[in-house]
Amino acid sequence: MLVIESVIVIAITVFAVVAMINVKDWVNRSEAMRAMRQLGKEVLKWRQQYNEAHPEERRLAPPEPWVDRQREYLPGNVRLGRLTYRARYIDSESTLDEILAYTSRNYRSPLVGKGYIVLFLDGRVEWVSKDEFKKLLAQQRSNSPQELRLLQQN
């Protein structure tokens, strides 16, 4: 009887630990997505204000130093990790489906998994699997050398 009770306690403990890892990763991903959404709102606000003040020089994305400063004040900012900002590849011919920024997130939990948090030029934020991200990146009008290397990896 003692062996059965011990096995049950161990099984419940293992289940609880696995569940806590999944919950922790889920919360971290949610916080990172919330920070990226907030950044998207700030970018849209900047675009509107800049283009109203400079109608002759329409811009779709703020300069990178501006984004870096804004990012410091975002709730959940630290959960974003290393952000890749693609404003240098955005021009007047860019569509709102262009990727403006992204960050790679590798969670241990199979429930959450590995993927990218992507901010599109229209302010939309999505969680994208690695394979989906490579397809999205390949569709962009231009890519950095780093992104080209990423596309060439299996």
C-alpha positions as CSV (number, residue, x, y, z in Angstrom):
1,M,0.0,0.0,0.0
2,L,2.8,2.4,0.8
3,V,4.4,1.8,-2.6
4,I,1.2,2.7,-4.4
5,E,0.7,5.8,-2.3
6,S,4.3,6.9,-3.1
7,V,3.8,6.3,-6.8
8,I,0.6,8.4,-6.8
9,V,2.3,11.2,-4.9
10,I,5.3,11.2,-7.3
11,A,2.9,11.1,-10.4
12,I,0.9,14.1,-9.0
13,T,4.1,16.0,-8.3
14,V,5.5,15.4,-11.8
15,F,2.1,16.4,-13.3
16,A,2.1,19.6,-11.2
17,V,5.7,20.5,-12.2
18,V,5.0,20.0,-15.9
19,A,1.8,22.1,-15.6
20,M,3.7,24.9,-13.8
21,I,6.3,25.0,-16.6
22,N,3.5,25.3,-19.2
23,V,1.8,28.0,-17.2
24,K,5.0,29.9,-16.7
25,D,5.8,29.8,-20.4
26,W,2.3,30.8,-21.4
27,V,2.4,33.8,-19.1
28,N,5.8,34.9,-20.4
29,R,4.6,34.6,-24.0
30,S,1.4,36.5,-23.1
31,E,3.4,39.3,-21.4
32,A,5.8,39.5,-24.4
33,M,2.8,39.7,-26.8
34,R,1.2,42.4,-24.7
35,A,4.5,44.5,-24.8
36,M,4.7,44.1,-28.6
37,R,1.0,45.2,-28.9
38,Q,1.8,48.3,-26.8
39,L,4.8,49.0,-29.0
40,G,2.6,48.7,-32.1
41,K,0.1,51.2,-30.6
42,E,3.0,53.6,-29.9
43,V,4.3,53.2,-33.5
44,L,0.8,53.9,-34.9
45,K,0.5,57.0,-32.7
46,W,3.9,58.2,-33.8
47,R,3.0,57.6,-37.5
48,Q,-0.2,59.7,-37.2
49,Q,1.5,62.5,-35.3
50,Y,4.6,62.6,-37.6
51,N,2.6,62.5,-40.8
52,E,0.2,65.3,-39.6
53,A,3.2,67.5,-38.7
54,H,5.1,66.6,-42.0
55,P,2.5,65.9,-44.7
56,E,5.2,66.3,-47.4
57,E,7.4,63.6,-46.0
58,R,5.1,60.6,-45.2
59,R,6.7,57.9,-43.1
60,L,5.3,54.5,-42.0
61,A,7.8,53.7,-39.3
62,P,9.7,55.7,-36.6
63,P,13.5,55.6,-36.5
64,E,15.1,52.8,-34.4
65,P,16.4,55.0,-31.6
66,W,12.8,56.2,-31.0
67,V,11.7,52.6,-30.7
68,D,14.5,51.8,-28.3
69,R,13.5,54.6,-26.0
70,Q,9.8,53.6,-26.1
71,R,10.6,50.0,-25.4
72,E,12.3,51.0,-22.1
73,Y,8.9,52.0,-20.7
74,L,6.8,49.1,-22.0
75,P,5.3,46.8,-19.4
76,G,6.7,43.3,-20.0
77,N,9.5,44.8,-22.1
78,V,12.1,42.3,-20.6
79,R,10.0,39.4,-21.9
80,L,10.4,40.6,-25.5
81,G,14.1,39.7,-25.5
82,R,16.2,40.8,-28.5
83,L,13.9,42.8,-30.9
84,T,14.7,42.9,-34.6
85,Y,13.4,46.2,-36.0
86,R,13.0,46.3,-39.8
87,A,12.2,50.0,-40.4
88,R,15.1,50.4,-42.8
89,Y,13.3,48.0,-45.2
90,I,10.0,49.9,-45.0
91,D,9.4,52.6,-47.6
92,S,6.4,54.4,-49.2
93,E,5.6,51.3,-51.4
94,S,5.4,48.9,-48.4
95,T,2.1,47.3,-47.6
96,L,0.6,47.1,-44.2
97,D,1.3,43.3,-44.2
98,E,5.1,44.0,-44.0
99,I,6.9,42.8,-40.9
100,L,8.0,45.9,-38.9
101,A,9.6,44.1,-35.9
102,Y,9.9,40.6,-34.5
103,T,11.5,38.6,-31.7
104,S,12.3,34.9,-31.5
105,R,11.0,33.1,-28.4
106,N,12.0,29.5,-27.5
107,Y,9.9,28.1,-24.8
108,R,10.5,24.7,-23.3
109,S,6.8,24.0,-23.0
110,P,5.4,21.9,-25.9
111,L,2.1,23.7,-25.3
112,V,3.7,27.1,-26.1
113,G,6.7,26.0,-28.2
114,K,9.2,27.9,-30.3
115,G,8.3,30.7,-32.6
116,Y,8.2,34.4,-33.2
117,I,6.2,37.4,-31.9
118,V,5.7,39.5,-35.0
119,L,4.6,43.2,-35.2
120,F,3.2,44.1,-38.6
121,L,3.2,47.6,-40.1
122,D,-0.6,47.8,-39.5
123,G,0.0,47.4,-35.7
124,R,-1.2,43.8,-35.6
125,V,0.8,41.4,-33.4
126,E,0.8,37.6,-34.0
127,W,2.5,34.5,-32.6
128,V,4.0,32.7,-35.5
129,S,5.6,29.3,-35.6
130,K,9.2,29.0,-37.0
131,D,8.1,27.5,-40.3
132,E,5.3,30.1,-40.8
133,F,7.8,32.9,-39.9
134,K,10.3,31.7,-42.6
135,K,7.5,31.8,-45.2
136,L,6.4,35.3,-44.0
137,L,10.0,36.5,-44.1
138,A,10.6,35.1,-47.6
139,Q,7.6,37.2,-48.8
140,Q,9.0,40.5,-47.6
141,R,10.2,42.9,-50.2
142,S,13.8,43.0,-48.8
143,N,15.7,41.2,-46.1
144,S,18.9,41.8,-44.1
145,P,21.9,39.5,-44.4
146,Q,21.0,38.0,-41.0
147,E,17.4,37.3,-42.3
148,L,18.7,35.7,-45.5
149,R,20.9,33.4,-43.4
150,L,17.9,32.5,-41.3
151,L,15.9,31.6,-44.5
152,Q,18.7,29.4,-45.7
153,Q,18.8,27.3,-42.4
154,N,16.8,24.1,-42.3
